Amino acid sequence: MSRLLHRDTVPPVPAAELTARSADGSRIHVELHGPEDGPAVVLAHGWTCNTRFWDAQIRDLAADHRVIAYDQRGHGLTPEPGPGGYSTNALADDLEAVLAATLAPGRRAVLAGHSMGGMTVMAAAARPGLREHAAAVLLCSTGSTRLAAEARVLPLRAGALRTRITTAVLGAKAPLGPVNPVSRKILKYATMGPGSAPDRVDACARIVHACPRRARVEWGHVLAELDLAAGVRELRVPTAVIAGTDDRLTPPVHARAIAAALPVGLGLTELAGMGHMTPVEAPEAVTAKIRELVTRYVATGTAAERKAATAEKEDVA
C-alpha cells in the first residue's frame, strides 16, 4: 500500500502555522512541522498543487527535521494576489518572505522545489535571502525555459503547431470539474507514469482539481513564457536534480540542461518509469535525496551552530 493511503489519508498536523508577508503585501500560508531545532527543509510545490503534495516527505522528515512547507500564491490556503501579482519575480519574493519568516538569520536549509517550485528557486537564485539561507537545493521535475515547446502531453510532432496548442492548454480557462474516472485517466496520462498506483493518481487528482481556476490560468500563462536560464547559472549552491523518464510536462531534456548548467551541480537522478509528479510517484527516492543533502550540507553545520549558541549562553551566565 502506498504512503498516501492508510494512515496517510489524514494530512500531517503542523506543529505551527504562520503567515509570511511578501514584498507586495500578499499573505503566504506556511506550515511548520517537526522539531524546531531540527535541520531545516523548505518545500515549494508546483503549479496547481498545494502543501498536501508533500505529505509523504513531511511525514518522514518531520520525525527529526524542521520541515517548512508553504502554499504558493493562489494555491491552497494562500489567497490569490491582486492585479499583476503573477510573475516569476513574485515567486522569488514569496520564497524570500517564507525564508525570512521561518529561519533565523544565518540559519541554512535544504530547499526542495517541484515543478513551479523548482522554478521558484531558480527565480530567486540571485536573491540575498536565498543565498543567506540555502545550504543545498533539490530540483524535482522542472524546467527553466521552453516549457511549451518541449512538453510531450499532446501526441503531435514537435514544432510550431504543438507549441501553440500546448500554450493554449496551459492557459485554458475551462473548469476541471469533479474528480471522476475520466479526469483521473486524463491526469494520469498527462502528469504521471503509466505504472502509477491508482491511489497515488487519485491523490494527485484531488490536489490538482482543488486549485482555483484563476490561479491555474494565470500561472499557466507565466509558465508558457518562462525563461529562467539565467537563474540556473546564478544558483551557486550545491544542487541536485531529479526527473522522471516518462515526464510529459517537463521531459528529461530540461533536467539534463539544468544539470549541465548548474555552477555547483550534484548530478541528475532519472527515475525510470516515473512521470512529472515524482514526490508522489516516488516518495522514497525524493525523501532519500533530501535526507542525503541535509546530512551532507546542513546537519553538521546545525549541530555546530547549536554548540556555539549553547557555549555563548553559558559564557553569559
C-alpha positions as a Markdown table, in Angstrom:
| # | Residue | x | y | z |
|---|---|---|---|---|
| 1 | Met | 0.0 | 0.0 | 0.0 |
| 2 | Ser | 1.4 | 3.4 | -0.9 |
| 3 | Arg | 2.5 | 6.1 | 1.5 |
| 4 | Leu | -0.5 | 8.2 | 0.6 |
| 5 | Leu | -3.0 | 5.7 | 1.9 |
| 6 | His | -3.9 | 4.1 | 5.3 |
| 7 | Arg | -2.6 | 6.5 | 8.0 |
| 8 | Asp | -1.5 | 9.0 | 5.3 |
| 9 | Thr | -5.1 | 9.7 | 4.2 |
| 10 | Val | -5.1 | 12.2 | 7.1 |
| 11 | Pro | -2.9 | 15.2 | 6.4 |
| 12 | Pro | 0.1 | 15.7 | 8.7 |
| 13 | Val | -0.7 | 18.1 | 11.6 |
| 14 | Pro | 1.7 | 21.0 | 11.6 |
| 15 | Ala | 3.5 | 22.0 | 14.8 |
| 16 | Ala | 2.7 | 25.6 | 13.9 |
| 17 | Glu | 1.3 | 27.7 | 11.1 |
| 18 | Leu | 2.1 | 31.3 | 10.2 |
| 19 | Thr | 1.5 | 33.9 | 7.5 |
| 20 | Ala | 4.5 | 35.4 | 5.7 |
| 21 | Arg | 4.1 | 38.8 | 4.0 |
| 22 | Ser | 5.6 | 39.0 | 0.6 |
| 23 | Ala | 7.1 | 42.2 | -1.0 |
| 24 | Asp | 3.7 | 43.3 | -2.5 |
| 25 | Gly | 1.8 | 42.6 | 0.7 |
| 26 | Ser | 0.5 | 39.2 | -0.4 |
| 27 | Arg | -0.2 | 36.8 | 2.5 |
| 28 | Ile | 1.6 | 33.4 | 2.2 |
| 29 | His | 0.3 | 30.5 | 4.2 |
| 30 | Val | 3.2 | 28.5 | 5.8 |
| 31 | Glu | 3.2 | 25.2 | 7.8 |
| 32 | Leu | 5.9 | 24.2 | 10.2 |
| 33 | His | 6.4 | 20.5 | 11.0 |
| 34 | Gly | 8.8 | 18.7 | 13.3 |
| 35 | Pro | 11.2 | 19.8 | 16.0 |
| 36 | Glu | 12.1 | 23.5 | 15.9 |
| 37 | Asp | 15.8 | 22.8 | 16.4 |
| 38 | Gly | 16.0 | 20.0 | 13.8 |
| 39 | Pro | 17.9 | 20.6 | 10.5 |
| 40 | Ala | 15.6 | 22.7 | 8.2 |
| 41 | Val | 14.0 | 21.7 | 5.0 |
| 42 | Val | 11.9 | 24.1 | 2.9 |
| 43 | Leu | 9.4 | 22.6 | 0.4 |
| 44 | Ala | 7.9 | 24.5 | -2.5 |
| 45 | His | 5.2 | 22.8 | -4.5 |
| 46 | Gly | 4.3 | 23.1 | -8.2 |
| 47 | Trp | 1.6 | 24.5 | -10.4 |
| 48 | Thr | -2.0 | 23.6 | -9.4 |
| 49 | Cys | -0.7 | 21.8 | -6.2 |
| 50 | Asn | -0.5 | 22.8 | -2.5 |
| 51 | Thr | 1.3 | 21.7 | 0.6 |
| 52 | Arg | -0.6 | 18.4 | 0.7 |
| 53 | Phe | 1.5 | 17.4 | -2.4 |
| 54 | Trp | 4.5 | 16.9 | 0.1 |
| 55 | Asp | 2.6 | 14.8 | 2.6 |
| 56 | Ala | 4.9 | 11.8 | 2.2 |
| 57 | Gln | 8.0 | 13.8 | 2.6 |
| 58 | Ile | 6.6 | 15.7 | 5.6 |
| 59 | Arg | 5.6 | 12.5 | 7.4 |
| 60 | Asp | 9.0 | 11.0 | 7.0 |
| 61 | Leu | 11.2 | 14.1 | 7.5 |
| 62 | Ala | 9.2 | 15.7 | 10.4 |
| 63 | Ala | 10.4 | 13.0 | 12.8 |
| 64 | Asp | 13.8 | 14.7 | 13.0 |
| 65 | His | 13.7 | 17.7 | 10.8 |
| 66 | Arg | 12.1 | 21.2 | 10.9 |
| 67 | Val | 10.0 | 20.9 | 7.7 |
| 68 | Ile | 8.7 | 24.2 | 6.3 |
| 69 | Ala | 6.0 | 23.9 | 3.6 |
| 70 | Tyr | 4.1 | 26.7 | 2.1 |
| 71 | Asp | 1.2 | 27.3 | -0.4 |
| 72 | Gln | 2.3 | 29.3 | -3.5 |
| 73 | Arg | 0.1 | 32.4 | -4.1 |
| 74 | Gly | -3.3 | 31.5 | -5.3 |
| 75 | His | -2.9 | 27.9 | -4.2 |
| 76 | Gly | -4.2 | 26.1 | -1.1 |
| 77 | Leu | -4.7 | 28.5 | 1.8 |
| 78 | Thr | -2.7 | 31.3 | 0.2 |
| 79 | Pro | -5.0 | 33.9 | -1.3 |
| 80 | Glu | -4.9 | 34.9 | -4.9 |
| 81 | Pro | -2.9 | 38.1 | -5.4 |
| 82 | Gly | -4.1 | 41.4 | -6.8 |
| 83 | Pro | -3.6 | 42.6 | -10.4 |
| 84 | Gly | 0.0 | 42.0 | -11.6 |
| 85 | Gly | 0.6 | 39.5 | -8.9 |
| 86 | Tyr | 1.6 | 36.6 | -11.1 |
| 87 | Ser | 5.2 | 36.5 | -12.2 |
| 88 | Thr | 8.5 | 34.7 | -11.5 |
| 89 | Asn | 9.6 | 37.8 | -9.5 |
| 90 | Ala | 6.5 | 37.3 | -7.3 |
| 91 | Leu | 7.5 | 33.6 | -6.8 |
| 92 | Ala | 11.0 | 34.8 | -5.7 |
| 93 | Asp | 9.6 | 37.4 | -3.4 |
| 94 | Asp | 7.3 | 34.8 | -1.8 |
| 95 | Leu | 10.2 | 32.4 | -1.2 |
| 96 | Glu | 12.3 | 35.1 | 0.3 |
| 97 | Ala | 9.4 | 36.1 | 2.6 |
| 98 | Val | 9.0 | 32.5 | 3.8 |
| 99 | Leu | 12.7 | 32.1 | 4.5 |
| 100 | Ala | 12.8 | 35.3 | 6.4 |
| 101 | Ala | 9.7 | 34.4 | 8.5 |
| 102 | Thr | 10.8 | 30.9 | 9.4 |
| 103 | Leu | 14.6 | 30.8 | 9.6 |
| 104 | Ala | 16.7 | 32.8 | 12.0 |
| 105 | Pro | 19.5 | 35.0 | 10.4 |
| 106 | Gly | 22.2 | 32.8 | 9.0 |
| 107 | Arg | 20.3 | 29.5 | 9.6 |
| 108 | Arg | 20.6 | 27.3 | 6.5 |
| 109 | Ala | 18.2 | 24.8 | 5.0 |
| 110 | Val | 17.8 | 22.4 | 2.1 |
| 111 | Leu | 15.3 | 23.9 | -0.4 |
| 112 | Ala | 13.3 | 21.4 | -2.4 |
| 113 | Gly | 11.1 | 22.6 | -5.3 |
| 114 | His | 8.9 | 20.5 | -7.5 |
| 115 | Ser | 8.0 | 21.9 | -11.0 |
| 116 | Met | 6.9 | 25.5 | -10.4 |
| 117 | Gly | 8.5 | 25.2 | -7.0 |
| 118 | Gly | 11.8 | 24.4 | -8.7 |
| 119 | Met | 11.2 | 27.4 | -10.9 |
| 120 | Thr | 10.7 | 29.5 | -7.8 |
| 121 | Val | 14.1 | 28.5 | -6.5 |
| 122 | Met | 15.7 | 29.4 | -9.9 |
| 123 | Ala | 13.9 | 32.7 | -10.0 |
| 124 | Ala | 15.2 | 33.5 | -6.5 |
| 125 | Ala | 18.8 | 32.3 | -7.2 |
| 126 | Ala | 20.4 | 35.7 | -7.0 |
| 127 | Arg | 18.3 | 37.0 | -4.1 |
| 128 | Pro | 20.1 | 37.7 | -0.8 |
| 129 | Gly | 17.5 | 35.7 | 1.1 |
| 130 | Leu | 18.2 | 32.6 | -0.8 |
| 131 | Arg | 22.0 | 33.0 | -0.7 |
| 132 | Glu | 21.8 | 33.5 | 3.1 |
| 133 | His | 19.6 | 30.5 | 3.9 |
| 134 | Ala | 20.1 | 27.9 | 1.1 |
| 135 | Ala | 22.7 | 25.2 | 2.1 |
| 136 | Ala | 21.7 | 23.0 | -0.8 |
| 137 | Val | 18.8 | 22.6 | -3.3 |
| 138 | Leu | 16.9 | 19.8 | -4.8 |
| 139 | Leu | 15.1 | 20.5 | -8.1 |
| 140 | Cys | 12.4 | 17.9 | -8.9 |
| 141 | Ser | 10.7 | 17.5 | -12.3 |
| 142 | Thr | 11.2 | 21.1 | -13.5 |
| 143 | Gly | 12.4 | 23.2 | -16.4 |
| 144 | Ser | 13.9 | 26.6 | -16.9 |
| 145 | Thr | 12.7 | 27.6 | -20.3 |
| 146 | Arg | 10.9 | 26.3 | -23.5 |
| 147 | Leu | 8.3 | 24.5 | -21.5 |
| 148 | Ala | 5.6 | 24.7 | -24.2 |
| 149 | Ala | 8.0 | 23.7 | -26.9 |
| 150 | Glu | 9.4 | 20.7 | -25.1 |
| 151 | Ala | 6.2 | 19.3 | -23.5 |
| 152 | Arg | 5.0 | 16.0 | -24.9 |
| 153 | Val | 1.5 | 15.9 | -23.4 |
| 154 | Leu | 0.0 | 16.3 | -26.9 |
| 155 | Pro | 0.7 | 13.4 | -29.2 |
| 156 | Leu | 1.9 | 15.6 | -32.0 |
| 157 | Arg | 5.3 | 16.0 | -33.7 |
| 158 | Ala | 7.5 | 18.7 | -32.1 |
| 159 | Gly | 7.1 | 22.0 | -33.9 |
| 160 | Ala | 5.2 | 25.3 | -34.0 |
| 161 | Leu | 1.7 | 23.7 | -34.0 |
| 162 | Arg | 2.3 | 21.6 | -30.9 |
| 163 | Thr | 3.9 | 24.5 | -29.1 |
| 164 | Arg | 1.0 | 26.8 | -30.0 |
| 165 | Ile | -1.6 | 24.2 | -28.8 |
| 166 | Thr | 0.3 | 23.4 | -25.6 |
| 167 | Thr | 0.5 | 27.2 | -24.8 |
| 168 | Ala | -3.3 | 27.4 | -25.2 |
| 169 | Val | -3.8 | 24.4 | -23.0 |
| 170 | Leu | -1.6 | 25.9 | -20.3 |
| 171 | Gly | -3.8 | 29.0 | -20.2 |
| 172 | Ala | -7.1 | 27.2 | -20.8 |
| 173 | Lys | -10.0 | 28.7 | -18.7 |
| 174 | Ala | -12.2 | 25.7 | -18.8 |
| 175 | Pro | -13.0 | 24.3 | -15.3 |
| 176 | Leu | -11.5 | 21.0 | -14.4 |
| 177 | Gly | -14.8 | 19.8 | -12.8 |
| 178 | Pro | -15.0 | 17.0 | -10.2 |
| 179 | Val | -12.6 | 14.1 | -9.9 |
| 180 | Asn | -14.0 | 11.1 | -11.7 |
| 181 | Pro | -12.7 | 8.1 | -13.6 |
| 182 | Val | -12.3 | 10.1 | -16.8 |
| 183 | Ser | -10.5 | 13.0 | -15.2 |
| 184 | Arg | -8.2 | 10.7 | -13.3 |
| 185 | Lys | -7.3 | 8.9 | -16.5 |
| 186 | Ile | -6.5 | 12.2 | -18.2 |
| 187 | Leu | -4.4 | 13.5 | -15.3 |
| 188 | Lys | -2.5 | 10.2 | -15.1 |
| 189 | Tyr | -1.7 | 10.3 | -18.8 |
| 190 | Ala | -0.6 | 14.0 | -18.7 |
| 191 | Thr | 1.3 | 14.0 | -15.4 |
| 192 | Met | 2.2 | 10.5 | -14.2 |
| 193 | Gly | 4.0 | 7.4 | -15.3 |
| 194 | Pro | 1.9 | 4.5 | -16.8 |
| 195 | Gly | 2.6 | 2.3 | -13.8 |
| 196 | Ser | 1.4 | 4.8 | -11.1 |
| 197 | Ala | -0.7 | 3.2 | -8.5 |
| 198 | Pro | -4.4 | 4.2 | -8.5 |
| 199 | Asp | -4.3 | 5.7 | -5.0 |
| 200 | Arg | -1.4 | 8.0 | -6.0 |
| 201 | Val | -3.2 | 9.1 | -9.1 |
| 202 | Asp | -6.3 | 9.8 | -7.0 |
| 203 | Ala | -4.3 | 11.8 | -4.5 |
| 204 | Cys | -2.8 | 13.9 | -7.3 |
| 205 | Ala | -6.1 | 14.4 | -9.0 |
| 206 | Arg | -7.8 | 15.7 | -5.8 |
| 207 | Ile | -4.9 | 18.1 | -5.2 |
| 208 | Val | -4.9 | 19.5 | -8.8 |
| 209 | His | -8.7 | 19.7 | -9.0 |
| 210 | Ala | -8.7 | 21.8 | -5.8 |
| 211 | Cys | -6.6 | 24.5 | -7.4 |
| 212 | Pro | -8.7 | 27.7 | -8.0 |
| 213 | Arg | -9.2 | 28.2 | -11.8 |
| 214 | Arg | -7.8 | 31.8 | -11.8 |
| 215 | Ala | -4.6 | 30.7 | -10.2 |
| 216 | Arg | -4.3 | 27.8 | -12.6 |
| 217 | Val | -4.9 | 30.0 | -15.7 |
| 218 | Glu | -2.7 | 32.9 | -14.6 |
| 219 | Trp | 0.3 | 30.7 | -13.6 |
| 220 | Gly | -0.2 | 28.8 | -16.9 |
| 221 | His | 0.4 | 32.0 | -18.8 |
| 222 | Val | 3.6 | 32.6 | -16.8 |
| 223 | Leu | 4.8 | 29.1 | -17.4 |
| 224 | Ala | 4.2 | 29.4 | -21.2 |
| 225 | Glu | 6.6 | 32.4 | -21.4 |
| 226 | Leu | 9.1 | 31.1 | -18.8 |
| 227 | Asp | 12.8 | 31.9 | -19.2 |
| 228 | Leu | 14.9 | 31.2 | -16.1 |
| 229 | Ala | 18.1 | 30.1 | -17.8 |
| 230 | Ala | 19.9 | 32.9 | -16.2 |
| 231 | Gly | 18.6 | 31.8 | -12.8 |
| 232 | Val | 20.1 | 28.4 | -13.3 |
| 233 | Arg | 23.5 | 30.0 | -13.8 |
| 234 | Glu | 23.0 | 32.1 | -10.6 |
| 235 | Leu | 22.2 | 29.1 | -8.4 |
| 236 | Arg | 25.5 | 28.9 | -6.7 |
| 237 | Val | 24.7 | 26.4 | -4.0 |
| 238 | Pro | 25.1 | 22.6 | -4.3 |
| 239 | Thr | 22.1 | 21.5 | -6.3 |
| 240 | Ala | 20.8 | 18.0 | -7.2 |
| 241 | Val | 18.2 | 17.3 | -9.9 |
| 242 | Ile | 15.6 | 14.6 | -10.1 |
| 243 | Ala | 13.4 | 13.8 | -13.1 |
| 244 | Gly | 11.1 | 11.0 | -14.2 |
| 245 | Thr | 11.9 | 9.3 | -17.5 |
| 246 | Asp | 8.3 | 9.4 | -18.5 |
| 247 | Asp | 7.6 | 13.0 | -17.7 |
| 248 | Arg | 5.5 | 14.6 | -20.4 |
| 249 | Leu | 5.1 | 18.0 | -18.8 |
| 250 | Thr | 8.8 | 18.7 | -18.2 |
| 251 | Pro | 10.6 | 15.9 | -20.1 |
| 252 | Pro | 14.1 | 14.9 | -19.0 |
| 253 | Val | 15.7 | 17.2 | -21.6 |
| 254 | His | 15.0 | 20.0 | -19.2 |
| 255 | Ala | 16.6 | 18.3 | -16.2 |
| 256 | Arg | 19.7 | 17.4 | -18.3 |
| 257 | Ala | 20.1 | 21.0 | -19.5 |
| 258 | Ile | 19.7 | 22.3 | -15.9 |
| 259 | Ala | 22.2 | 19.8 | -14.5 |
| 260 | Ala | 24.7 | 20.7 | -17.2 |
| 261 | Ala | 24.4 | 24.5 | -16.5 |
| 262 | Leu | 24.5 | 24.5 | -12.7 |
| 263 | Pro | 27.6 | 26.1 | -11.2 |
| 264 | Val | 27.7 | 23.6 | -8.3 |
| 265 | Gly | 25.8 | 20.6 | -9.7 |
| 266 | Leu | 25.5 | 17.4 | -7.8 |
| 267 | Gly | 24.2 | 15.3 | -10.7 |
| 268 | Leu | 20.9 | 14.2 | -12.2 |
| 269 | Thr | 18.9 | 11.2 | -11.0 |
| 270 | Glu | 16.5 | 9.9 | -13.6 |
| 271 | Leu | 13.7 | 7.8 | -12.1 |
| 272 | Ala | 12.7 | 5.0 | -14.6 |
| 273 | Gly | 9.0 | 4.9 | -15.4 |
| 274 | Met | 8.1 | 7.9 | -13.3 |
| 275 | Gly | 6.2 | 10.9 | -14.7 |
| 276 | His | 6.0 | 14.5 | -13.6 |
| 277 | Met | 4.7 | 14.0 | -10.0 |
| 278 | Thr | 7.9 | 12.5 | -8.6 |
| 279 | Pro | 7.4 | 13.4 | -4.9 |
| 280 | Val | 4.1 | 11.5 | -5.0 |
| 281 | Glu | 5.1 | 8.8 | -7.5 |
| 282 | Ala | 8.5 | 8.0 | -6.0 |
| 283 | Pro | 8.3 | 9.5 | -2.4 |
| 284 | Glu | 11.0 | 7.3 | -1.0 |
| 285 | Ala | 13.5 | 8.3 | -3.7 |
| 286 | Val | 12.7 | 12.1 | -3.3 |
| 287 | Thr | 12.8 | 11.9 | 0.5 |
| 288 | Ala | 16.1 | 10.0 | 0.5 |
| 289 | Lys | 17.7 | 12.6 | -1.7 |
| 290 | Ile | 16.5 | 15.4 | 0.7 |
| 291 | Arg | 17.9 | 13.5 | 3.6 |
| 292 | Glu | 21.2 | 13.0 | 1.8 |
| 293 | Leu | 21.5 | 16.7 | 1.1 |
| 294 | Val | 20.6 | 17.5 | 4.8 |
| 295 | Thr | 23.3 | 15.1 | 6.1 |
| 296 | Arg | 25.9 | 16.5 | 3.8 |
| 297 | Tyr | 25.2 | 20.2 | 3.9 |
| 298 | Val | 23.0 | 21.1 | 6.9 |
| 299 | Ala | 23.2 | 18.6 | 9.8 |
| 300 | Thr | 26.8 | 19.1 | 10.7 |
| 301 | Gly | 26.5 | 22.9 | 10.5 |
| 302 | Thr | 23.3 | 22.9 | 12.5 |
| 303 | Ala | 25.0 | 20.9 | 15.3 |
| 304 | Ala | 27.9 | 23.3 | 15.3 |
| 305 | Glu | 25.6 | 26.3 | 15.5 |
| 306 | Arg | 23.8 | 24.7 | 18.4 |
| 307 | Lys | 27.0 | 24.0 | 20.2 |
| 308 | Ala | 28.2 | 27.5 | 19.7 |
| 309 | Ala | 24.9 | 29.0 | 20.8 |
| 310 | Thr | 25.0 | 26.9 | 24.0 |
| 311 | Ala | 28.6 | 27.9 | 24.7 |
| 312 | Glu | 27.7 | 31.5 | 24.3 |
| 313 | Lys | 24.7 | 31.2 | 26.7 |
| 314 | Glu | 27.0 | 29.5 | 29.3 |
| 315 | Asp | 29.6 | 32.3 | 28.9 |
| 316 | Val | 26.9 | 34.9 | 29.5 |
| 317 | Ala | 25.6 | 33.0 | 32.5 |
